[in-house]
Amino acid sequence: MSVVANGIGRCELGGWLALVALLLLPVACNPTTSAGTSPDNGVSIGQQEAATGAGVSVGSSSPEGSTAADVSGNDPPAAREARERLVRQIEIFDKPWGKGEGWDPRVLDGMRKVRRHLFMPGASIATSYRDTPYPIGYGQTISQPTVVALMTHALKLKGTETVLEIGTGSGYQAAVLSRLVKALYTIEIVAPLGEKAKQRLAELGYRNVHVRIGDGYQGWPEHAPFDRIILTAAPPAMPPALVRQLAPGGIIVAPVGDALQNLVRWTKVGGGLEKETLGAVRFVPMVPGE
Ligand code: SAH
């Protein structure tokens, strides 16, 4: 099977689901909460979407807060229905990697709760809930929902983790992750994108998300070690700083490669890394910092 469109393409490769997350052009197969301002360049933002009726537990201490006004004001029935259809589609037609592995219900729940249309200003509800990537400016895209779900699932989250994301983009993947983890640190190299995402996430109340404008190749040493690291842009090879900042037993999920990319999951075991290749993908390249 093939596919794609700025987000994903899937192909069955020897029983594994291979995907292509393309970020722009159509391509082929492919509560916690720290309130307040975080140290260094980060800014704490919150978790309020989760605190509403629409909220999801995030970690053991995540308050299911409440933003009824936010939800009612920004979640028209058409959006709710479109999101439900999208999640059902992901649930039925896509399978997480791994033999016989079923979806982590928390991942699907997160996908159900995050209002993607709020991360895509200017896009219609119908467009916002299509399973495709979508341009967010600066040559970047919001990831395809299926790719977001698959990568989130691949992180094997329990809810207690401190997570680093490279490539904040619109903040959508960060919003989904924030509902499933204790704390999320996310780095964006394109300042206007990062600032916008920071503001958006703050307005939505994602208090356990910390956004930094900077170069993901360097990671965020002040908050290391991380239990999980996710890259939503593809480096040619895994940046050594990120490996150093991964906690023992931790997991990195990342697209790696140039023209040909694989989605890879590394687990830090003992002194080394165990590598699993999950499938072929296509992401936007990770840009080297200055
Ligand atoms: N996760 C995003 C989509 C990411 S697109 C979402 O949910 O919307 C990839 C993002 O990675 C882009 O915003 C791009 O600017 C960013 N990026 C590329 N190279 C980077 C680097 N070295 N450090 C941090 N961010 C980087």
Boltz pocket constraint, residues with backbone or C-beta under 6 A from the ligand:
constraints:
  - pocket:
      binder: B
      contacts: [[A, 23], [A, 140], [A, 141], [A, 142], [A, 143], [A, 166], [A, 167], [A, 168], [A, 169], [A, 170], [A, 171], [A, 172], [A, 173], [A, 174], [A, 187], [A, 188], [A, 189], [A, 190], [A, 193], [A, 214], [A, 215], [A, 216], [A, 217], [A, 232], [A, 233], [A, 284], [A, 285], [A, 286], [A, 287], [A, 288], [A, 289]]
      max_distance: 6.0
